[in-house]
């Protein structure tokens, strides 16, 4: 297992003098690591490693570097919190984007349905006007009743016969 992955999994700092077989051989060699120390520091928040900070120094500076790492631990804790919040924000933004896309699709569908309904209402209105025109040009009384016997439509001739205005 790679050193960085181990630190991320365990949440424990690992300090390696010179070379370790867990290093990525494409990046490090035994010769290149001679006299050097690698320090892998977990950034932990709520008992889980959020990230791993890797740093290094010469072997002669190891104690001083580890002391400095301890000194900046409170800052590293704040960095872990900030990284966690950034990750949460990213996840929330992804959810917001999904919901926004869904809402936009719903709005498009509703607009389409409103247009279809307006068109249907316009067709019904024209048909009603046309029917009323045919009723009005007839020289006889014509009317349409609902199931309860109420007059729903009547022509002018019929209004004249029953003595009522057409809008009533």
Order of alpha helices (4+ residues) and beta strands (2+ residues): alpha-beta-alpha-beta-beta-alpha-alpha-beta-beta-alpha
